[in-house]
């Protein structure tokens, strides 16, 4: 059971590597913006529509 958790965590970290590395440099708080396209140059965790392939984000980090 623990091995499954380790594998899932490893896959998550590998899939979101860019976001996790940029997290320390993107300081600020998360703000709800509604549905919009991912912002270039910023760390994003987009929701992907499996039927259309469209990526959307609903929260962005604001600068302090």
Secondary structure, DSSP 4 states (H G I P E B T S, - for coil): -HHHHHHHHHHHHHHTHHHHHHTTTS-S-EEEEEEEPPPTTS----EE-TTT--EEEEEEEPP-
